[in-house]
Amino acid sequence: MDVGPQNMEPQKTDSKPFPGEVHPTAGGGILVTKLDEVINWARSNSLWPLVFGTSCCAIEMMSTAGAKYDWSRFGFEVARATPRQADVLIIAGTIVNKMAPVLKRLYDQMADPKYVIAMGACATSGGPFFYNTYSVVKGADHVIPVDVYIAGCPPRPEALLHALITLQEKIKGARNE
């Protein structure tokens, strides 16, 4: 059974690689598009994540940046350790009450527009720990607004990639005011 590249059919995607149409002219071509679409296309394909990993979900997040999954292929090239250069905050793990002000401060230091992904059961709802303890925040949305939630305990790296791609699609459809 030959499963080489010659037997693979090209995948059809609904999204265009670049927004707009090129109209051929004698001297080259004219690109017709909306400025909002170009800005959103650029924003969505150059997201710089700020990682906030506190427990086991952080291991899965690290493997997503590794060679096997390589989130660089999808436009999340540069993981920043400073909020002033990041676009998207990925919260991976349990948030306790002592860390909540730190998370809020990091979010406030990020430049607009900024996006948040809550990864795993602990970041989305407090996980299995909030029933028996007073110290765990019952979801990141109690501290900062969240754009995309990822279910699982811990979620697989594919789930994080899916969430990042979902965030890209959300950004591409946004209206700039």
C-alpha positions, 0 to 999 in steps of 0.5 A: 500500500503506497501512502506517499505524497503523490496519493494525497489529495489537496485539502479544501479549506473555506478560508482564503489565505489572504483577504481580498481579490487581485485584479490583473492589469497591464502593469501588474495587479491591483489588490482590492480589499477592506483595511479591517480584513488586512489588519485582522489577517495580520493580527491572527497570523502573528499571535505572540503567546504569554504562557501562565502555566501553574500545573499539569496543563503546562506540560501539555502546553509546552509539548504543543510548542515542541517539535512534534506539534510545533505551534510555530506552523500556525503563526504562534511563533514567539512565546514571550515572557513579558506581557508587554510584547504578548497578544494572547495569554494562555492560562494552563492550570490551577489559579489560587486566590494568591495568584489571581492578583498576579494574573490580573496584573499580567492581563492589565499590562498586555497591550490591546487587543489582547486575548485569553485562552483558559486551558484545562478543567482547573483554569475553566472551572476550578477543576477537581480541587475547588469542591474541598478547598477555599483557596482555588478560584473557580475559573479564570473568568472570575479574574479576567475575561476569557475568549476561548475555553479548552476542556480536559484534564489535562487537554491534549496538545491538539486541543490547544492547537484547535483553540488557537486556530479557533481564536485566529478565526475569531480575530479574522471576523472581528470588527475594528473600531 
